[in-house]
Amino acid sequence: MLNSRLRDQFLVTTKDGAAFSGLLYSHDDKALVLRNAEAIGANEDKTNVPLDGEIIVLLSDVAYMQRP
């Protein structure tokens, strides 16, 4: 199902409440890889924080994913 959505923008929320926005670059049965990602509301003033490189999110940590 995710294969057809590669290169789409997603908002990924983890079970601990952290949220990341980025381009779904790849995935396997264990993890997602987001590129051009940012941590949503992670700054002290609740602004988004751009992330360098890729972020890997374990699927076991994902609460849900949304397409904006």
Sequence and secondary structure as in RCSB ss.txt:
>XXXX:A:sequence
MLNSRLRDQFLVTTKDGAAFSGLLYSHDDKALVLRNAEAIGANEDKTNVPLDGEIIVLLSDVAYMQRP
>XXXX:A:secstr
 GGGGTT EEEEEETTS EEEEEEEEE SSEEEEEEEEETT STTS  EE SSEEEEEGGGEEEEE  
